[in-house]
């Protein structure tokens, strides 16, 4: 066995990369969600999609699957949570960092509209995914 004869112990360790020679930080992939609706009150949703277009298309397809005829994108969001509050006359969507925050915002908007009693219709999250 030949003993190590290098002049530096740096050659024994892992190769470091990234700014300043340090280890690279985490890498994240964006995730999208969307809500589609039609004038008859049909809704469709999508979560954890890789693009806004995919989120939109999946939500429209879900809306059609629930009987919607003229489904269109109602709301799209990325790397956040969404909530929809509804009254008998309107729906109010909001996105925020957490489901609780999105719920509070959408309920406040609904109640401020004075269009009737408000309830939480939907909430979910499409959060970024760590890939490194």
C-alpha positions as CSV (number, residue, x, y, z in Angstrom):
1,X,0.0,0.0,0.0
2,X,1.4,3.4,-1.0
3,X,0.7,6.2,1.6
4,X,-0.9,9.5,0.6
5,X,1.7,11.8,-0.8
6,X,-0.4,14.8,-1.8
7,X,0.5,18.2,-0.6
8,X,-3.0,19.3,0.3
9,X,-5.9,17.6,2.2
10,X,-8.3,19.5,-0.1
11,X,-7.8,16.8,-2.7
12,X,-9.3,14.2,-0.4
13,X,-12.6,15.9,0.1
14,X,-15.7,16.4,-2.1
15,X,-15.6,18.9,-4.9
16,X,-17.5,21.9,-3.8
17,X,-19.5,24.0,-6.2
18,X,-21.7,27.1,-6.1
19,X,-21.1,30.8,-5.4
20,X,-17.9,31.3,-3.5
21,X,-16.9,27.6,-3.7
22,X,-19.6,26.7,-1.2
23,X,-22.2,24.0,-1.5
24,X,-25.1,24.9,-3.8
25,X,-28.3,25.8,-2.0
26,X,-31.6,24.1,-2.5
27,X,-33.4,24.1,-5.9
28,X,-37.1,24.4,-6.1
29,X,-39.6,23.7,-8.9
30,X,-42.7,25.8,-9.2
31,X,-46.1,24.2,-8.8
32,X,-49.4,25.7,-10.1
33,X,-53.0,25.3,-9.2
34,X,-56.1,26.7,-10.9
35,X,-59.9,27.0,-10.5
36,X,-62.2,27.0,-13.5
37,X,-65.9,27.8,-13.5
38,X,-68.9,28.4,-15.7
39,X,-71.9,30.7,-15.5
40,X,-74.1,27.8,-14.2
41,X,-72.1,27.4,-11.0
42,X,-70.0,24.4,-12.0
43,X,-66.4,24.4,-10.7
44,X,-63.2,22.5,-11.5
45,X,-59.9,22.6,-9.8
46,X,-56.3,21.4,-10.3
47,X,-53.3,21.3,-8.0
48,X,-49.6,20.6,-8.2
49,X,-49.2,21.2,-11.9
50,X,-45.9,22.0,-13.5
51,X,-47.1,25.1,-15.5
52,X,-49.9,27.6,-15.5
53,X,-51.2,26.2,-18.8
54,X,-51.4,22.6,-17.4
55,X,-53.1,23.9,-14.3
56,X,-55.6,25.8,-16.4
57,X,-56.3,22.9,-18.8
58,X,-56.7,20.4,-15.9
59,X,-59.1,22.7,-14.0
60,X,-61.2,23.3,-17.1
61,X,-61.4,19.6,-17.8
62,X,-62.4,19.0,-14.1
63,X,-65.1,21.6,-14.5
64,X,-66.4,19.9,-17.6
65,X,-66.4,16.6,-15.7
66,X,-68.7,18.2,-13.2
67,X,-71.2,19.1,-15.9
68,X,-69.9,22.6,-16.9
69,X,-70.5,23.6,-20.5
70,X,-68.6,26.9,-20.8
71,X,-65.8,26.5,-18.3
72,X,-63.1,29.1,-18.2
73,X,-60.2,29.9,-16.0
74,X,-61.4,31.7,-12.9
75,X,-58.2,31.8,-10.8
76,X,-54.6,30.6,-11.1
77,X,-51.9,30.6,-8.5
78,X,-48.3,29.4,-8.0
79,X,-46.4,28.2,-5.0
80,X,-49.2,29.2,-2.7
81,X,-52.5,28.1,-1.2
82,X,-55.9,29.2,-2.5
83,X,-59.4,29.5,-0.9
84,X,-62.8,30.2,-2.4
85,X,-65.5,31.7,-0.3
86,X,-69.0,31.8,-1.7
87,X,-72.3,33.5,-1.0
88,X,-75.6,32.7,-2.8
89,X,-74.7,35.4,-5.4
90,X,-70.9,35.4,-5.8
91,X,-67.6,33.6,-5.2
92,X,-64.4,35.2,-4.0
93,X,-60.9,33.7,-4.5
94,X,-57.7,34.5,-2.8
95,X,-54.2,33.0,-2.6
96,X,-51.7,33.4,0.2
97,X,-48.7,31.6,1.8
98,X,-51.0,29.3,3.9
99,X,-54.5,27.9,3.6
100,X,-55.6,29.8,6.7
101,X,-54.4,33.1,5.3
102,X,-56.1,32.5,1.9
103,X,-59.3,31.5,3.7
104,X,-59.3,34.6,5.9
105,X,-58.8,36.9,2.8
106,X,-61.5,35.2,0.7
107,X,-64.0,35.2,3.6
108,X,-63.3,38.9,4.3
109,X,-64.0,39.7,0.7
110,X,-67.2,37.7,0.6
111,X,-68.5,39.3,3.9
112,X,-67.6,42.8,2.7
113,X,-69.6,42.3,-0.5
114,X,-72.8,41.9,1.6
115,X,-74.2,39.5,-1.0
116,X,-75.5,37.0,1.6
117,X,-74.3,34.5,4.0
118,X,-70.7,33.3,3.2
119,X,-69.2,29.9,3.5
120,X,-65.8,28.4,2.6
121,X,-66.3,26.5,-0.7
122,X,-62.8,25.2,-1.4
123,X,-59.2,25.4,-0.2
124,X,-56.0,23.6,-1.2
125,X,-52.3,24.3,-1.8
126,X,-49.8,24.0,-4.7
127,X,-46.5,24.5,-3.1
128,X,-43.0,24.5,-4.7
129,X,-41.3,21.1,-4.6
130,X,-37.7,20.9,-3.5
131,X,-35.7,19.0,-6.1
132,X,-32.2,19.5,-4.6
